[in-house]
Amino acid sequence: MKTLPPALATHVAGGLTTLCRCWRVDRRDGAVMGFTDFDRDVVFDAVTYKAASGFTATAIEGQLGLAVSNLDVQGALSSDALTEDDLHGGRYDDAAVTIYLVNWSDVA
């Protein structure tokens, strides 16, 4: 089970939320890109997460220990930042992807 920061836990418990998912992609060459399922860009943790990325994520299940957690992602990532040359050139091979649940109205 994941632990939410107290302010986010209170926000979620309130019923009406202003949440979005943000995906951070860290390539091996140091390039960092952010994408969100929100309809506007979100700036969080010094990264601008670009809107309308095309991702729709299913439920995420975390596990304790060294077991691999399950995650399904549906859709296609669409962005001018992703070029065919970069994809074919292997620049995204072994990239780290971090997914955040963010309150877009208060990213603190």
PyMOL commands that place a pseudoatom at each C-alpha (Angstrom):
pseudoatom trace, name=CA, resn=MET, resi=1, chain=A, elem=C, hetatm=0, pos=[0.000, 0.000, 0.000]
pseudoatom trace, name=CA, resn=LYS, resi=2, chain=A, elem=C, hetatm=0, pos=[1.281, 3.442, -0.912]
pseudoatom trace, name=CA, resn=THR, resi=3, chain=A, elem=C, hetatm=0, pos=[1.300, 6.218, 1.657]
pseudoatom trace, name=CA, resn=LEU, resi=4, chain=A, elem=C, hetatm=0, pos=[-0.027, 9.576, 0.494]
pseudoatom trace, name=CA, resn=PRO, resi=5, chain=A, elem=C, hetatm=0, pos=[1.257, 12.854, 1.901]
pseudoatom trace, name=CA, resn=PRO, resi=6, chain=A, elem=C, hetatm=0, pos=[-1.266, 14.109, 4.507]
pseudoatom trace, name=CA, resn=ALA, resi=7, chain=A, elem=C, hetatm=0, pos=[-2.551, 17.023, 2.405]
pseudoatom trace, name=CA, resn=LEU, resi=8, chain=A, elem=C, hetatm=0, pos=[-3.142, 14.772, -0.618]
pseudoatom trace, name=CA, resn=ALA, resi=9, chain=A, elem=C, hetatm=0, pos=[-4.811, 12.109, 1.533]
pseudoatom trace, name=CA, resn=THR, resi=10, chain=A, elem=C, hetatm=0, pos=[-7.205, 14.740, 2.915]
pseudoatom trace, name=CA, resn=HIS, resi=11, chain=A, elem=C, hetatm=0, pos=[-7.922, 15.988, -0.608]
pseudoatom trace, name=CA, resn=VAL, resi=12, chain=A, elem=C, hetatm=0, pos=[-8.681, 12.475, -1.882]
pseudoatom trace, name=CA, resn=ALA, resi=13, chain=A, elem=C, hetatm=0, pos=[-10.898, 11.716, 1.137]
pseudoatom trace, name=CA, resn=GLY, resi=14, chain=A, elem=C, hetatm=0, pos=[-12.979, 14.802, 0.358]
pseudoatom trace, name=CA, resn=GLY, resi=15, chain=A, elem=C, hetatm=0, pos=[-14.657, 13.107, -2.595]
pseudoatom trace, name=CA, resn=LEU, resi=16, chain=A, elem=C, hetatm=0, pos=[-14.346, 15.878, -5.183]
pseudoatom trace, name=CA, resn=THR, resi=17, chain=A, elem=C, hetatm=0, pos=[-10.770, 15.960, -6.415]
pseudoatom trace, name=CA, resn=THR, resi=18, chain=A, elem=C, hetatm=0, pos=[-8.561, 17.807, -8.845]
pseudoatom trace, name=CA, resn=LEU, resi=19, chain=A, elem=C, hetatm=0, pos=[-6.195, 14.947, -9.613]
pseudoatom trace, name=CA, resn=CYS, resi=20, chain=A, elem=C, hetatm=0, pos=[-4.260, 14.023, -12.719]
pseudoatom trace, name=CA, resn=ARG, resi=21, chain=A, elem=C, hetatm=0, pos=[-1.526, 11.562, -13.589]
pseudoatom trace, name=CA, resn=CYS, resi=22, chain=A, elem=C, hetatm=0, pos=[1.911, 12.754, -14.600]
pseudoatom trace, name=CA, resn=TRP, resi=23, chain=A, elem=C, hetatm=0, pos=[4.503, 10.606, -16.344]
pseudoatom trace, name=CA, resn=ARG, resi=24, chain=A, elem=C, hetatm=0, pos=[8.173, 11.555, -16.048]
pseudoatom trace, name=CA, resn=VAL, resi=25, chain=A, elem=C, hetatm=0, pos=[10.554, 9.972, -18.551]
pseudoatom trace, name=CA, resn=ASP, resi=26, chain=A, elem=C, hetatm=0, pos=[14.261, 10.067, -17.667]
pseudoatom trace, name=CA, resn=ARG, resi=27, chain=A, elem=C, hetatm=0, pos=[16.445, 8.943, -20.550]
pseudoatom trace, name=CA, resn=ARG, resi=28, chain=A, elem=C, hetatm=0, pos=[19.941, 7.551, -20.037]
pseudoatom trace, name=CA, resn=ASP, resi=29, chain=A, elem=C, hetatm=0, pos=[21.416, 10.622, -21.775]
pseudoatom trace, name=CA, resn=GLY, resi=30, chain=A, elem=C, hetatm=0, pos=[19.969, 12.912, -19.073]
pseudoatom trace, name=CA, resn=ALA, resi=31, chain=A, elem=C, hetatm=0, pos=[16.979, 14.203, -21.032]
pseudoatom trace, name=CA, resn=VAL, resi=32, chain=A, elem=C, hetatm=0, pos=[13.854, 14.544, -18.863]
pseudoatom trace, name=CA, resn=MET, resi=33, chain=A, elem=C, hetatm=0, pos=[10.350, 14.803, -20.315]
pseudoatom trace, name=CA, resn=GLY, resi=34, chain=A, elem=C, hetatm=0, pos=[6.984, 15.098, -18.620]
pseudoatom trace, name=CA, resn=PHE, resi=35, chain=A, elem=C, hetatm=0, pos=[3.504, 14.228, -19.854]
pseudoatom trace, name=CA, resn=THR, resi=36, chain=A, elem=C, hetatm=0, pos=[0.069, 14.443, -18.198]
pseudoatom trace, name=CA, resn=ASP, resi=37, chain=A, elem=C, hetatm=0, pos=[-3.474, 13.258, -18.815]
pseudoatom trace, name=CA, resn=PHE, resi=38, chain=A, elem=C, hetatm=0, pos=[-4.749, 16.682, -17.665]
pseudoatom trace, name=CA, resn=ASP, resi=39, chain=A, elem=C, hetatm=0, pos=[-6.032, 19.180, -20.264]
pseudoatom trace, name=CA, resn=ARG, resi=40, chain=A, elem=C, hetatm=0, pos=[-3.388, 21.791, -19.351]
pseudoatom trace, name=CA, resn=ASP, resi=41, chain=A, elem=C, hetatm=0, pos=[0.341, 21.617, -18.712]
pseudoatom trace, name=CA, resn=VAL, resi=42, chain=A, elem=C, hetatm=0, pos=[1.238, 20.907, -15.077]
pseudoatom trace, name=CA, resn=VAL, resi=43, chain=A, elem=C, hetatm=0, pos=[4.489, 22.091, -13.480]
pseudoatom trace, name=CA, resn=PHE, resi=44, chain=A, elem=C, hetatm=0, pos=[5.474, 19.741, -10.688]
pseudoatom trace, name=CA, resn=ASP, resi=45, chain=A, elem=C, hetatm=0, pos=[8.841, 19.084, -9.047]
pseudoatom trace, name=CA, resn=ALA, resi=46, chain=A, elem=C, hetatm=0, pos=[10.642, 21.419, -11.497]
pseudoatom trace, name=CA, resn=VAL, resi=47, chain=A, elem=C, hetatm=0, pos=[9.356, 19.543, -14.581]
pseudoatom trace, name=CA, resn=THR, resi=48, chain=A, elem=C, hetatm=0, pos=[6.677, 20.752, -17.006]
pseudoatom trace, name=CA, resn=TYR, resi=49, chain=A, elem=C, hetatm=0, pos=[4.303, 17.893, -17.770]
pseudoatom trace, name=CA, resn=LYS, resi=50, chain=A, elem=C, hetatm=0, pos=[2.804, 18.471, -21.216]
pseudoatom trace, name=CA, resn=ALA, resi=51, chain=A, elem=C, hetatm=0, pos=[-0.962, 18.091, -21.638]
pseudoatom trace, name=CA, resn=ALA, resi=52, chain=A, elem=C, hetatm=0, pos=[-2.803, 15.775, -24.018]
pseudoatom trace, name=CA, resn=SER, resi=53, chain=A, elem=C, hetatm=0, pos=[-0.201, 13.041, -24.084]
pseudoatom trace, name=CA, resn=GLY, resi=54, chain=A, elem=C, hetatm=0, pos=[-2.728, 10.374, -25.034]
pseudoatom trace, name=CA, resn=PHE, resi=55, chain=A, elem=C, hetatm=0, pos=[-2.041, 8.046, -22.085]
pseudoatom trace, name=CA, resn=THR, resi=56, chain=A, elem=C, hetatm=0, pos=[-4.790, 6.318, -20.140]
pseudoatom trace, name=CA, resn=ALA, resi=57, chain=A, elem=C, hetatm=0, pos=[-3.536, 4.214, -17.240]
pseudoatom trace, name=CA, resn=THR, resi=58, chain=A, elem=C, hetatm=0, pos=[-5.411, 1.392, -15.571]
pseudoatom trace, name=CA, resn=ALA, resi=59, chain=A, elem=C, hetatm=0, pos=[-5.264, 0.690, -11.841]
pseudoatom trace, name=CA, resn=ILE, resi=60, chain=A, elem=C, hetatm=0, pos=[-1.749, 0.386, -10.466]
pseudoatom trace, name=CA, resn=GLU, resi=61, chain=A, elem=C, hetatm=0, pos=[-1.031, -2.370, -7.980]
pseudoatom trace, name=CA, resn=GLY, resi=62, chain=A, elem=C, hetatm=0, pos=[1.998, -2.010, -5.719]
pseudoatom trace, name=CA, resn=GLN, resi=63, chain=A, elem=C, hetatm=0, pos=[3.640, -4.941, -3.976]
pseudoatom trace, name=CA, resn=LEU, resi=64, chain=A, elem=C, hetatm=0, pos=[5.974, -5.276, -1.030]
pseudoatom trace, name=CA, resn=GLY, resi=65, chain=A, elem=C, hetatm=0, pos=[9.378, -6.819, -1.386]
pseudoatom trace, name=CA, resn=LEU, resi=66, chain=A, elem=C, hetatm=0, pos=[11.253, -7.395, -4.606]
pseudoatom trace, name=CA, resn=ALA, resi=67, chain=A, elem=C, hetatm=0, pos=[8.263, -8.535, -6.665]
pseudoatom trace, name=CA, resn=VAL, resi=68, chain=A, elem=C, hetatm=0, pos=[7.463, -6.640, -9.836]
pseudoatom trace, name=CA, resn=SER, resi=69, chain=A, elem=C, hetatm=0, pos=[4.356, -4.455, -9.576]
pseudoatom trace, name=CA, resn=ASN, resi=70, chain=A, elem=C, hetatm=0, pos=[1.714, -4.666, -12.293]
pseudoatom trace, name=CA, resn=LEU, resi=71, chain=A, elem=C, hetatm=0, pos=[0.844, -1.761, -14.570]
pseudoatom trace, name=CA, resn=ASP, resi=72, chain=A, elem=C, hetatm=0, pos=[-1.114, -1.598, -17.788]
pseudoatom trace, name=CA, resn=VAL, resi=73, chain=A, elem=C, hetatm=0, pos=[-0.982, 1.498, -19.947]
pseudoatom trace, name=CA, resn=GLN, resi=74, chain=A, elem=C, hetatm=0, pos=[-3.383, 1.939, -22.832]
pseudoatom trace, name=CA, resn=GLY, resi=75, chain=A, elem=C, hetatm=0, pos=[-2.988, 4.398, -25.655]
pseudoatom trace, name=CA, resn=ALA, resi=76, chain=A, elem=C, hetatm=0, pos=[-0.119, 5.969, -27.471]
pseudoatom trace, name=CA, resn=LEU, resi=77, chain=A, elem=C, hetatm=0, pos=[2.119, 8.743, -26.268]
pseudoatom trace, name=CA, resn=SER, resi=78, chain=A, elem=C, hetatm=0, pos=[1.866, 11.595, -28.710]
pseudoatom trace, name=CA, resn=SER, resi=79, chain=A, elem=C, hetatm=0, pos=[4.253, 14.518, -28.470]
pseudoatom trace, name=CA, resn=ASP, resi=80, chain=A, elem=C, hetatm=0, pos=[6.436, 16.626, -30.722]
pseudoatom trace, name=CA, resn=ALA, resi=81, chain=A, elem=C, hetatm=0, pos=[9.232, 15.920, -28.214]
pseudoatom trace, name=CA, resn=LEU, resi=82, chain=A, elem=C, hetatm=0, pos=[9.280, 12.269, -29.294]
pseudoatom trace, name=CA, resn=THR, resi=83, chain=A, elem=C, hetatm=0, pos=[10.872, 11.844, -32.680]
pseudoatom trace, name=CA, resn=GLU, resi=84, chain=A, elem=C, hetatm=0, pos=[11.007, 8.763, -34.858]
pseudoatom trace, name=CA, resn=ASP, resi=85, chain=A, elem=C, hetatm=0, pos=[14.791, 9.122, -35.090]
pseudoatom trace, name=CA, resn=ASP, resi=86, chain=A, elem=C, hetatm=0, pos=[15.114, 9.103, -31.281]
pseudoatom trace, name=CA, resn=LEU, resi=87, chain=A, elem=C, hetatm=0, pos=[12.891, 6.039, -30.991]
pseudoatom trace, name=CA, resn=HIS, resi=88, chain=A, elem=C, hetatm=0, pos=[14.706, 4.112, -33.725]
pseudoatom trace, name=CA, resn=GLY, resi=89, chain=A, elem=C, hetatm=0, pos=[18.052, 5.322, -32.384]
pseudoatom trace, name=CA, resn=GLY, resi=90, chain=A, elem=C, hetatm=0, pos=[17.393, 3.659, -29.010]
pseudoatom trace, name=CA, resn=ARG, resi=91, chain=A, elem=C, hetatm=0, pos=[17.384, 6.872, -26.967]
pseudoatom trace, name=CA, resn=TYR, resi=92, chain=A, elem=C, hetatm=0, pos=[14.441, 5.565, -24.922]
pseudoatom trace, name=CA, resn=ASP, resi=93, chain=A, elem=C, hetatm=0, pos=[15.934, 2.140, -24.293]
pseudoatom trace, name=CA, resn=ASP, resi=94, chain=A, elem=C, hetatm=0, pos=[16.212, 1.595, -20.520]
pseudoatom trace, name=CA, resn=ALA, resi=95, chain=A, elem=C, hetatm=0, pos=[14.590, 4.965, -19.790]
pseudoatom trace, name=CA, resn=ALA, resi=96, chain=A, elem=C, hetatm=0, pos=[13.108, 5.287, -16.304]
pseudoatom trace, name=CA, resn=VAL, resi=97, chain=A, elem=C, hetatm=0, pos=[9.406, 6.131, -16.161]
pseudoatom trace, name=CA, resn=THR, resi=98, chain=A, elem=C, hetatm=0, pos=[7.933, 7.507, -12.941]
pseudoatom trace, name=CA, resn=ILE, resi=99, chain=A, elem=C, hetatm=0, pos=[4.182, 7.985, -12.559]
pseudoatom trace, name=CA, resn=TYR, resi=100, chain=A, elem=C, hetatm=0, pos=[2.773, 10.542, -10.131]
pseudoatom trace, name=CA, resn=LEU, resi=101, chain=A, elem=C, hetatm=0, pos=[-0.754, 11.236, -8.932]
pseudoatom trace, name=CA, resn=VAL, resi=102, chain=A, elem=C, hetatm=0, pos=[-0.852, 15.034, -8.679]
pseudoatom trace, name=CA, resn=ASN, resi=103, chain=A, elem=C, hetatm=0, pos=[-3.374, 17.553, -7.377]
pseudoatom trace, name=CA, resn=TRP, resi=104, chain=A, elem=C, hetatm=0, pos=[-3.215, 19.975, -10.298]
pseudoatom trace, name=CA, resn=SER, resi=105, chain=A, elem=C, hetatm=0, pos=[-4.809, 22.784, -8.276]
pseudoatom trace, name=CA, resn=ASP, resi=106, chain=A, elem=C, hetatm=0, pos=[-2.094, 22.563, -5.582]
pseudoatom trace, name=CA, resn=VAL, resi=107, chain=A, elem=C, hetatm=0, pos=[1.036, 20.736, -6.720]
pseudoatom trace, name=CA, resn=ALA, resi=108, chain=A, elem=C, hetatm=0, pos=[2.780, 21.368, -3.390]
for i in range(1, 108): cmd.bond("trace and resi %d" % i, "trace and resi %d" % (i + 1))
show_as sticks, trace
zoom trace
